[in-house]
Amino acid sequence: MSIQSVDRALEALEVLAAVGEAGVGKIAERLDVHKSTASRLLASLAAHGLVEQDGAGGAYRLGFGLVRLAGSVTSRLDLSQAAQSLCDRVAAALDLTANVAVLDDVFAVNVSQAVGPGLMAPRHYVGLRTPGHATSSGKALLAHDEAAARRAAADLQAHTPATITDEEALREELDRVRAQGWAASNEEWEQHITAVAVPLRLPGGDVEAALTVTGPTRSLPPEAFAETADRLCRMTASSGRWA
């Protein structure tokens, strides 16, 4: 389909959104095209469920395929809103930087962030792609995506002396994450910075994202990892979206 055809198809959808329903002739008139051209455009849109026709030769109206597409946008908005709300509560309760991240290939991408009240000038993580094998959120996500974990193992770059750079060591680490239900990064991405993450599971069990808290090692020492993870799990369970 040419760019012109795409433009006309979108214009046809806008016409139907404005008028409710219209026949081929009216659509052709509004688009300033021949009826045969309008008919082909509408037939293509109907094949994808974006418009529907009221019987053979009847008027066209918007189809429920648009609802399906809009649902994808709504789902992302719901995720963003729920993630920010959870981050706000976690940061306030633990006085650490809280983030929610999703998996992008082998990277964890942060979609929301909140800062604890006692922190000054924290690093801004939203939109940042962080290495999956070196971050707590990345490990929490890779542990539940076998294909992504295999891809990550093929390029284990060192970011600090503590970064996991051995494929077998990463496999053992992800096994441990699955078994204990949480992940940690002990100065593995940034020196003197630690983090703990838990997976955010939808009611059906699928891991949608990861919740992580980050802070200087003195504020989040390794001996506090397990207790911190337990607190994160309890707060996640009360989010209303994640189990």
C-alpha positions in Angstrom: 0.0 0.0 0.0 1.4 3.4 -1.0 1.8 6.3 1.4 -1.1 8.0 -0.4 -3.3 5.0 0.2 -2.4 4.9 3.9 -3.2 8.6 4.2 -6.6 8.0 2.5 -7.3 5.0 4.7 -6.6 7.0 7.9 -8.8 9.8 6.5 -11.6 7.3 5.9 -11.4 6.2 9.5 -11.5 9.9 10.7 -14.6 10.5 8.5 -16.4 7.5 10.1 -15.4 8.6 13.5 -17.0 12.0 12.8 -20.2 10.9 11.1 -20.8 7.5 12.7 -21.5 5.7 9.5 -21.4 6.4 5.8 -21.7 4.7 2.4 -19.0 4.3 -0.2 -20.3 7.3 -2.1 -20.0 9.6 0.8 -16.6 8.4 1.7 -15.4 8.8 -1.9 -16.8 12.3 -1.9 -15.0 13.3 1.4 -11.8 11.8 0.2 -12.1 13.2 -3.3 -11.5 9.9 -4.9 -13.4 7.6 -7.3 -16.0 5.3 -5.7 -14.0 2.2 -6.8 -10.9 3.6 -4.9 -13.0 4.2 -1.8 -14.5 0.8 -2.1 -11.0 -0.9 -2.2 -9.8 1.1 0.8 -12.9 0.2 2.9 -12.6 -3.5 1.9 -9.0 -3.5 3.1 -9.9 -1.9 6.4 -12.8 -4.3 6.8 -10.5 -7.3 6.3 -8.5 -6.1 9.3 -11.6 -5.5 11.4 -11.0 -1.7 11.5 -14.4 -1.0 9.8 -17.5 -3.1 9.3 -20.3 -3.0 6.8 -24.0 -3.2 7.5 -24.8 -5.9 5.1 -23.8 -6.1 1.4 -23.9 -2.6 -0.1 -24.7 -1.1 3.3 -23.0 1.7 5.2 -19.7 1.4 6.9 -18.9 2.2 10.5 -15.8 1.8 12.7 -15.0 -1.8 13.6 -14.0 -3.5 16.9 -10.5 -4.1 15.5 -9.8 -0.5 16.6 -10.8 -1.5 20.2 -8.2 -4.2 20.1 -5.5 -1.8 19.0 -6.5 0.8 21.5 -6.4 -1.9 24.2 -2.7 -2.2 23.7 -2.2 1.5 24.4 -4.5 1.4 27.4 -2.5 -1.6 28.8 0.7 0.4 28.6 -0.9 3.4 30.3 -2.3 1.1 33.0 1.2 -0.3 33.5 2.8 3.1 33.7 0.2 4.4 36.2 0.4 1.3 38.4 4.2 1.3 38.2 4.5 4.9 39.3 2.1 4.4 42.2 4.1 1.4 43.4 7.4 3.2 43.1 6.1 6.2 45.1 5.0 3.9 47.9 8.2 1.9 47.9 10.5 4.8 47.8 8.7 6.5 50.7 8.7 3.4 52.8 12.3 2.3 52.2 14.0 5.7 51.6 15.7 4.3 48.5 15.3 4.9 44.8 12.6 2.7 43.4 12.1 1.8 39.7 9.9 -0.5 37.6 11.6 -1.9 34.6 10.5 -4.0 31.6 12.6 -6.3 29.4 13.9 -5.0 26.1 15.8 -7.8 24.4 18.6 -8.4 27.0 18.2 -5.0 28.7 16.1 -3.8 31.6 14.4 -0.5 30.6 13.1 1.6 33.5 9.6 3.0 32.9 9.0 4.7 36.3 11.0 6.0 39.2 10.5 7.5 42.6 13.1 8.8 45.1 13.2 8.3 48.8 12.7 11.4 50.9 16.2 11.3 52.4 18.0 11.1 49.1 19.7 14.0 47.4 20.2 14.3 43.6 19.8 10.7 42.6 20.6 9.3 39.2 17.7 9.5 36.8 16.9 6.0 35.5 13.7 6.4 33.5 14.2 5.4 29.9 17.6 4.1 30.6 18.5 0.6 29.1 20.5 -1.2 31.8 22.5 -4.4 31.2 20.4 -7.4 32.2 23.2 -9.5 33.5 24.6 -6.7 35.8 21.4 -5.3 37.3 18.9 -6.6 39.8 15.9 -5.8 37.6 17.6 -7.3 34.6 18.3 -10.6 36.4 14.8 -10.7 37.7 13.5 -10.4 34.2 16.1 -12.7 32.5 15.4 -15.4 35.0 11.9 -15.8 33.6 12.8 -15.5 29.9 15.0 -18.4 28.8 15.5 -17.1 25.2 16.6 -13.6 26.5 18.9 -15.2 29.1 20.7 -17.2 26.3 21.2 -14.0 24.3 22.5 -12.2 27.3 25.0 -14.9 28.0 26.6 -14.4 24.6 27.8 -10.9 25.5 28.7 -10.5 29.2 30.5 -7.2 29.3 32.1 -6.2 32.5 31.0 -2.9 34.1 32.7 -3.2 37.4 35.1 -5.9 38.9 32.0 -7.6 40.4 30.1 -8.0 37.1 29.3 -11.6 36.1 31.2 -12.3 32.9 31.1 -16.1 32.8 28.2 -17.9 31.1 28.0 -20.7 33.7 28.1 -18.2 36.5 25.2 -16.3 35.0 23.2 -19.5 34.6 23.7 -20.4 38.2 22.8 -16.8 39.3 19.5 -16.9 37.3 18.7 -20.3 38.8 19.2 -18.9 42.2 17.0 -15.9 41.4 14.1 -18.2 40.3 14.5 -20.3 43.4 14.6 -17.5 46.0 12.1 -15.2 44.1 14.3 -12.1 44.0 17.5 -10.8 42.5 20.3 -8.5 43.6 23.2 -6.5 42.1 26.1 -6.1 44.5 28.1 -3.3 42.9 27.9 -5.2 39.6 26.8 -2.3 37.4 28.1 0.7 39.4 30.6 0.5 42.2 29.4 1.4 45.6 25.8 0.9 44.5 23.6 -2.1 45.3 20.1 -3.0 44.3 17.4 -5.6 45.0 14.5 -6.6 42.6 11.4 -8.8 42.6 9.4 -9.8 39.5 6.0 -8.3 39.0 3.7 -11.1 38.1 0.2 -10.7 36.6 -2.6 -12.8 38.1 -2.0 -15.5 35.5 1.6 -15.9 36.6 3.4 -14.1 33.7 6.2 -11.7 34.7 5.3 -8.3 33.3 8.1 -6.2 34.8 10.4 -6.0 37.8 10.4 -3.7 40.8 13.8 -2.7 42.1 15.3 -0.5 44.8 18.7 1.0 44.5 21.0 2.8 46.9 24.5 3.2 48.1 26.0 0.1 49.6 26.0 1.7 53.1 22.2 2.1 52.8 21.5 -1.2 51.2 24.1 -3.7 52.4 24.1 -7.3 51.2 23.0 -8.6 54.5 19.7 -6.6 54.1 19.0 -8.0 50.6 16.6 -10.8 51.7 14.6 -8.7 54.1 14.3 -5.9 51.5 13.1 -8.4 48.9 10.5 -9.6 51.4 9.2 -6.1 51.9 9.1 -5.5 48.2 7.0 -8.6 47.7 4.6 -7.6 50.4 4.1 -4.1 48.8 3.7 -5.6 45.4 1.0 -7.9 46.6 -1.0 -4.9 47.7 -0.6 -3.1 44.4 -3.9 -4.3 42.9 -2.2 -5.2 39.6 0.5 -7.7 40.4 0.5 -10.9 42.5 
